[in-house]
């Protein structure tokens, strides 16, 4: 249903932009996407922790890694050629390898930063949610009803925590 779609849709971009990015980065992502064992890999868990639960997240991530690995050195070579910057071959190769490495690791840094920000937000808002849940349970609600109610009420303070609690409620019902 639409409630499940709202949970699994990323909160960053509208769907039409997301699809365009997937269309652009998808072919490059298929080149470097791991073929086996993806469902149980630690990298997939990192996507979940970052809030990327949709199935095209790995394509975009690995596509960005592939494109940036070649794009940054390519832009540097064009820039140094246009500006006629005199560089020795060894210096030029060093810059190319450094920029290729930076392009390869930039998506990892972005993912790590996003995980950190999400963990911090949950950490800061969880005590209020637990207090509210305890009040709901003491008032006679069952655990699944208390989680649903807290998810509804905590949405004013933290959209992220509300979505996570809603997801926990759905998993409990399943």
Secondary structure, DSSP 4 states (H G I P E B T S, - for coil): -HHHHHHHS-SSS-HHHHHHHHHHHHHHHHHHS--SSGGG-HHHHHHHHHT--STTHHHHHHHHHHHHHHHHHHHHHHHHHHTT----HHHHHHHHHHHHHHHHHHHHHHHHHHHHHHHHHHHHHHHHHHHHHHHHHHTT--HHHHHHHHHHHHTTT-HHHHHHHHHHHHHHH-
